[in-house]
Amino acid sequence: MSTNETNAVTSGGRATAPGYINSSKYRLRLVGYPEVLGAQSAVEWRGKRFTLDGDPLIYTGSTRTAHVDYRISRT
């Protein structure tokens, strides 16, 4: 493997061009949603699929401030 090929391989084993980011991460906040999403759930947003990244953060304040935060990443 040459030096350029070594630099182009990401930790996931997929080859990408050096200097380019190949993943997107966002925060998803659900207010008033009746259930907590499971670990294997997928979210479709703007025509793209995202998976949950880690455990949800559950905020159980008053009924006005209660919500669940998720970290989602592009698959």
N, CA, C and O of each residue as an XYZ file, in Angstrom:
300
protein
N       0.851     -1.174      0.000
C       0.000      0.000      0.000
C       0.895      1.234      0.000
O       1.821      1.325      0.806
N       0.635      2.171     -0.881
C       1.439      3.384     -0.926
C       0.989      4.348      0.162
O      -0.023      4.119      0.826
N       1.739      5.420      0.341
C       1.407      6.412      1.362
C       0.055      7.055      1.086
O      -0.728      7.266      2.012
N      -0.227      7.369     -0.173
C      -1.516      7.990     -0.510
C      -2.678      7.055     -0.225
O      -3.727      7.498      0.242
N      -2.508      5.777     -0.498
C      -3.578      4.813     -0.225
C      -3.788      4.674      1.272
O      -4.923      4.529      1.726
N      -2.713      4.716      2.045
C      -2.828      4.616      3.498
C      -3.606      5.803      4.044
O      -4.452      5.624      4.920
N      -3.347      6.995      3.557
C      -4.039      8.193      4.020
C      -5.493      8.228      3.576
O      -6.309      8.915      4.192
N      -5.828      7.506      2.529
C      -7.181      7.555      1.985
C      -8.127      6.549      2.632
O      -9.330      6.595      2.374
N      -7.624      5.650      3.457
C      -8.468      4.640      4.084
C      -8.938      5.151      5.439
O      -8.122      5.574      6.258
N     -10.243      5.115      5.680
C     -10.804      5.557      6.944
C     -10.770      4.418      7.945
O     -10.406      3.293      7.605
N     -11.149      4.713      9.178
C     -11.156      3.688     10.217
C     -12.173      2.595      9.922
O     -12.037      1.481     10.429
N     -13.187      2.885      9.115
C     -14.180      1.887      8.757
C     -13.724      0.962      7.651
O     -14.432      0.017      7.303
N     -12.546      1.221      7.090
C     -12.037      0.358      6.048
C     -12.460      0.756      4.651
O     -12.065      0.103      3.684
N     -13.255      1.813      4.513
C     -13.691      2.263      3.192
C     -12.725      3.312      2.681
O     -12.252      4.157      3.441
N     -12.442      3.259      1.423
C     -11.532      4.229      0.825
C     -12.287      5.522      0.520
O     -13.359      5.495     -0.084
N     -11.726      6.640      0.936
C     -12.282      7.946      0.634
C     -11.144      8.873      0.253
O      -9.978      8.594      0.534
N     -11.484      9.954     -0.373
C     -10.469     10.935     -0.721
C     -10.024     11.659      0.550
O     -10.862     11.997      1.386
N      -8.735     11.900      0.709
C      -8.261     12.580      1.913
C      -8.846     13.985      2.016
O      -8.957     14.695      1.016
N      -9.213     14.375      3.212
C      -9.741     15.713      3.437
C     -11.248     15.841      3.322
O     -11.783     16.918      3.584
N     -11.944     14.800      2.946
C     -13.394     14.857      2.816
C     -14.060     14.150      3.989
O     -13.613     13.089      4.425
N     -15.122     14.746      4.487
C     -15.899     14.136      5.562
C     -16.987     13.296      4.921
O     -17.711     13.778      4.050
N     -17.110     12.047      5.342
C     -18.093     11.167      4.710
C     -19.240     10.794      5.640
O     -20.016      9.895      5.317
N     -19.369     11.454      6.779
C     -20.498     11.159      7.654
C     -21.090     12.463      8.172
O     -20.401     13.478      8.278
N     -22.372     12.414      8.489
C     -23.076     13.566      9.040
C     -23.734     13.142     10.332
O     -24.305     12.054     10.415
N     -23.658     13.997     11.349
C     -24.309     13.717     12.623
C     -25.194     14.896     12.992
O     -24.821     16.055     12.808
N     -26.377     14.579     13.517
C     -27.344     15.598     13.889
C     -27.963     15.247     15.230
O     -27.829     14.123     15.716
N     -28.642     16.218     15.822
C     -29.425     15.981     17.029
C     -30.890     15.979     16.637
O     -31.349     16.867     15.919
N     -31.619     14.986     17.105
C     -33.053     14.868     16.847
C     -33.773     15.033     18.169
O     -33.503     14.302     19.122
N     -34.681     15.983     18.232
C     -35.445     16.232     19.463
C     -36.902     15.916     19.195
O     -37.522     16.501     18.307
N     -37.448     14.984     19.970
C     -38.855     14.619     19.846
C     -39.607     15.125     21.064
O     -39.306     14.751     22.198
N     -40.586     15.978     20.816
C     -41.405     16.546     21.880
C     -42.799     15.953     21.752
O     -43.424     16.049     20.696
N     -43.289     15.339     22.831
C     -44.635     14.783     22.824
C     -44.777     13.492     22.035
O     -45.895     13.048     21.774
N     -43.667     12.886     21.655
C     -43.729     11.612     20.934
C     -44.057     10.520     21.943
O     -43.462     10.501     23.021
N     -44.986      9.604     21.635
C     -45.484      8.672     22.657
C     -44.502      7.587     23.092
O     -44.672      7.032     24.178
N     -43.480      7.259     22.294
C     -42.582      6.163     22.638
C     -41.124      6.594     22.506
O     -40.809      7.573     21.829
N     -40.236      5.839     23.169
C     -38.804      6.032     22.995
C     -38.364      5.102     21.873
O     -38.727      3.926     21.867
N     -37.587      5.614     20.926
C     -37.133      4.805     19.796
C     -36.110      3.777     20.261
O     -35.302      4.054     21.149
N     -36.147      2.591     19.660
C     -35.227      1.521     20.013
C     -33.862      1.713     19.364
O     -33.687      2.567     18.495
N     -32.906      0.913     19.795
C     -31.528      1.032     19.326
C     -31.375      0.710     17.845
O     -30.459      1.222     17.202
N     -32.241     -0.118     17.294
C     -32.138     -0.508     15.890
C     -33.016      0.349     14.973
O     -33.195      0.020     13.800
N     -33.556      1.433     15.498
C     -34.448      2.286     14.709
C     -33.677      3.066     13.660
O     -32.496      3.369     13.829
N     -34.362      3.384     12.582
C     -33.807      4.228     11.526
C     -34.757      5.396     11.318
O     -35.969      5.256     11.479
N     -34.208      6.541     10.960
C     -34.991      7.750     10.741
C     -34.777      8.187      9.296
O     -33.644      8.234      8.817
N     -35.862      8.505      8.609
C     -35.736      9.053      7.264
C     -36.047     10.535      7.334
O     -37.119     10.935      7.790
N     -35.096     11.354      6.877
C     -35.230     12.800      6.949
C     -34.665     13.394      5.680
O     -33.521     13.116      5.320
N     -35.452     14.209      4.997
C     -35.061     14.838      3.742
C     -34.610     13.826      2.696
O     -33.701     14.089      1.909
N     -35.254     12.674      2.701
C     -34.962     11.645      1.715
C     -33.725     10.815      2.007
O     -33.317     10.020      1.159
N     -33.108     10.968      3.181
C     -31.916     10.205      3.548
C     -32.181      9.432      4.824
O     -32.957      9.866      5.675
N     -31.526      8.273      4.955
C     -31.710      7.429      6.137
C     -30.610      7.685      7.148
O     -29.437      7.799      6.795
N     -31.004      7.773      8.419
C     -30.085      7.966      9.528
C     -30.339      6.884     10.564
O     -31.457      6.382     10.682
N     -29.306      6.523     11.315
C     -29.448      5.569     12.406
C     -29.177      6.268     13.723
O     -28.496      7.293     13.769
N     -29.715      5.708     14.787
C     -29.489      6.277     16.113
C     -28.062      5.981     16.554
O     -27.543      4.886     16.337
N     -27.446      6.963     17.168
C     -26.061      6.849     17.605
C     -26.022      7.010     19.123
O     -26.036      8.133     19.627
N     -25.974      5.906     19.847
C     -25.950      5.963     21.310
C     -27.332      5.911     21.919
O     -28.330      5.701     21.229
N     -27.373      6.108     23.237
C     -28.625      6.056     23.980
C     -29.341      7.406     23.930
O     -28.697      8.447     23.799
N     -30.674      7.388     24.034
C     -31.404      8.656     24.047
C     -31.198      9.390     25.368
O     -30.985      8.770     26.411
N     -31.263     10.702     25.309
C     -31.243     11.529     26.513
C     -32.677     11.929     26.805
O     -33.300     12.653     26.029
N     -33.198     11.454     27.932
C     -34.604     11.675     28.279
C     -34.686     12.782     29.326
O     -34.129     12.657     30.417
N     -35.378     13.855     28.990
C     -35.565     14.977     29.895
C     -36.996     14.923     30.413
O     -37.945     15.077     29.644
N     -37.152     14.705     31.707
C     -38.486     14.539     32.293
C     -38.818     15.713     33.204
O     -39.083     15.540     34.393
N     -38.800     16.886     32.638
C     -39.178     18.064     33.403
C     -40.685     18.172     33.459
O     -41.388     17.165     33.544
N     -41.176     19.388     33.411
C     -42.616     19.587     33.392
C     -43.174     19.140     32.041
O     -42.414     18.786     31.140
N     -44.466     19.155     31.905
C     -45.071     18.742     30.640
C     -44.688     19.689     29.503
O     -44.739     19.293     28.338
N     -44.312     20.911     29.809
C     -43.895     21.857     28.785
C     -42.452     21.637     28.342
O     -42.114     21.946     27.199
N     -41.597     21.115     29.209
C     -40.175     20.988     28.861
C     -39.718     19.552     28.643
O     -38.563     19.330     28.279
N     -40.591     18.575     28.853
C     -40.198     17.170     28.682
C     -39.967     16.860     27.214
O     -40.783     17.221     26.366
N     -38.844     16.182     26.904
C     -38.527     15.787     25.533
C     -37.454     14.701     25.556
O     -36.878     14.398     26.601
N     -37.201     14.131     24.403
C     -36.165     13.113     24.242
C     -35.220     13.575     23.138
O     -35.666     13.954     22.055
N     -33.910     13.545     23.411
C     -32.892     13.917     22.427
C     -32.176     12.659     21.945
O     -31.838     11.778     22.735
N     -31.955     12.594     20.648
C     -31.207     11.481     20.030
C     -30.063     12.076     19.221
O     -30.167     13.193     18.713
N     -28.985     11.337     19.106
C     -27.917     11.652     18.162
C     -28.136     10.708     16.984
O     -28.217      9.493     17.166
N     -28.231     11.259     15.785
C     -28.412     10.422     14.606
C     -27.235     10.647     13.666
O     -26.697     11.750     13.574
N     -26.848      9.589     12.976
C     -25.744      9.690     12.024
C     -26.175      9.098     10.699
O     -27.012      8.198     10.639
N     -25.589      9.620      9.648
C     -25.915      9.184      8.286
C     -25.328      7.806      8.042
O     -24.172      7.541      8.370
N     -26.136      6.936      7.468
C     -25.678      5.580      7.180
C     -25.112      5.475      5.786
O     -24.678      4.398      5.375
